[in-house]
């Protein structure tokens, strides 16, 4: 027979991912300034990467996001 705990609602899958789950939980339930703090932290990490590795750390995120931009352009032209 199943216990009563097996029928308890589970948290969303995004909350259970190790590092991203903490970010998702904080985004959903935490401080209202968290999105700004997250953006500042990501920009700071990118700046540190540029300071350590130089020019490749500067342009590789743009190269990596080029397919996403292509998909966005295709989605826009299809209407």
Secondary structure as GFF3:
##gff-version 3
##sequence-region A 1 79
A	DSSP	three_ten_helix	4	7	.	.	.	ID=ss1
A	DSSP	three_ten_helix	13	16	.	.	.	ID=ss2
A	DSSP	alpha_helix	18	29	.	.	.	ID=ss3
A	DSSP	alpha_helix	34	53	.	.	.	ID=ss4
A	DSSP	alpha_helix	55	78	.	.	.	ID=ss5
###
